[in-house]
Amino acid sequence: MGGLIAVCASSPDESRAMLARATRQLRHRGSGGQSELFDETVAASVMWMPQQRGCMAQDGDFWVGVDGVFFGDESGDAAQFLLTKHRELGVRAFEGLRGLWSAIIVDRKTRRLVLARDHLGTRPLFYAIASRTFIAASTPATVALLHPGGVQPSRQALDEFLSGYPPRVPDQTMFANVVGVPAGSSVEIDLDAMEPRTTRWWSPASIARRQVPFTTACDEYDELLQRIVSDHLRVSEGRRVGTFLSGGLDSSTITKLVAKTASPAHSFSITYDDPSMDESAYIRAVIDSGGIDGVLRKVGPDDAVSVVDRIVRVLEEPLLGNDHIAQFFCFEEAQRHGTEVLLDGVGSDEVNGGYKSFDVYALRDFIASGQVHEAFLQARGMSSPWPFVFRVLLGSFAPPSIRARNRRARRAACGWLVQRAGTDAEIEPERSSDHSSLNRLLFDQVRVTNIPATVVRQERAAAIHGIDARCPYLDSRVIELLFSLPPETKVARGERKRLLREVGRRYLPPVITERRDKKGWAMGLDWLNLRKRSALLDEVAGAPMLADFGFVLPDKLRSFVGRFADGTHDDTGAIWRLYTAERWLRWIDSGCPPP
């Protein structure tokens, strides 16, 4: 975890001034040191935390800055490792770089600059081009602050957020004119022409399918997860390593694998005062199974609401849900115990097939392929109510025109939202052509919707606490294994995460592997008691920033909030989105001060 910056303006003095401003914005990412490059109108910098090394290399005309680690680098000098590989192979070098990384390469001779991110985009990098100015940095707010047009919210992104939709484009940010470097890709910029050229050098869509026995697949997955955890521990030598432990299958498996290699594993967990959300019994069951030194922290609704302002500043965006609040508390507790690297189960639901909707897509596949018996077993084993099943099943067949119509209808239902022409254009990013609807959904979750947004939020929440967050399930080797296997290895006979569950049975007590009632570690919005928080509701009803920026209709918004307060409706999600969006816009209006 560190910080990368590159700017190119019309004069050397302007580039230096912009670099200095960006450095101040990212100072929490660079307490260990910083290296800068100044070459005519190009200025670049890499910042790192204590105990990080090998983040910068320079050789002749090339300057390289790296945020992250490479598993194949035995020297510990990540930047020199990348520089050598890039000189040898060019863009083709990136595909073979296993690890968690983002990088900036400056070729001073040709005045070209290359930005790149790892296969799953676990390390952030954003950029913007305006007129004769280029800016790249590790956070979107830093880029927006340096943009000649000033800091502005993205109209489309915030409209969709307020309607309750996550981003439809993986590299979209909440800031106008600022985009992310796509995962598994590089962006080359000619600094004279100011023209970017994107090269996608890796995609799960190109992974070939193979047929292997289920037991063989389990052995392969078990061995791979052990190897990945060992890789993380090896490149973290000398740093205190911990894990997040939620009590579910994903984080429990990772925690036990860490304990197998480096006992005791230091785990951190969040528990709640509401029994309907509390997972402490399952957390303790994993800790009691041996080799784990666990820390549990209990939080209440007031704790959660009190940190919204800080989390919005840290994540640099409003909160669609509240899972990142629990994560934030976990990072805070880990920092308090001196932890520097944390392994997490983030991404497992998406890559292993953990969501309830995946059950329905698996059922659709069995029906479509004529596997009547398997379809019957899948239908009988599913835990989801049938109205949910039918709704998801119908939605899985919806063409783009229907999806666009549904979005318009949902936006129109938000009577307090300014209806803007042109915001319903259907955007079609990278898609999979796999014949399995389940595999296509898994691809979409990993490449387009959930994972691209989740990993950057997690990284920002970790960075503010001086922690390097790691996601073993979001290793490209895991994706390449799981996407090569038939969909029924992930979901079949009413069992989700089928392959991971079988691996987990080798390490975990049955109370973890056989449960089907995982609550999730995110707190429920109803638990926050928003209706009883009059000051919060008054702020939402007024929403001066949302009104000034032209996103809401003030009179209709006041009526909507009033009807929520008196119990006429229960749209807690909309109230939450409005509140966090208002707080985010206030932060923008104040000049995006560093978190």
Protein Blocks (a to p, Z undefined) as FASTA:
>chain_A
ZZddddddfbfklmmmmmmmmmmmmmmmmmnbccdddehjbccdddddehiahkbccehj
bccddedddfklmnopaklmmmmmmmmnommlmmmmgcddddddddfklopacddddfko
pagcddddehjaccddfbfklmmmmpmnbpaddfklmmmmmnopacfbfkbcfbehiacd
dehiacdddfklopacdddfbdfklpccddddfklmmmmmmmmmmmmmmmmmmmmgoiac
ddddehiaklmmmmmmmmmmmccddddddddfbfklpcklmmmmmmmngoiacddddddf
klmmmmmmmmmmmnopacfblmlmmmmmmmmmmmmnopabdcdfehklmmnopafklmmm
mmmmmmmnopaklmmmmmmmpmbdfklmmmmmmmmmpcfklmmmmmmmmmmmmmmbccde
hilpccdddddfbfblklmmmmmmmmmmmmmmmmmmmmmmmmmnopacddfklgfklmmm
mmmpcfklmngghiahklmmmmmmmmpcfklmmpckbgbjadcfklnommlmmklmmmmm
nommlmmnopacfklmmmmmmmmmnopaccfklmmmmmmmmmmmmmmmnopaaZZ
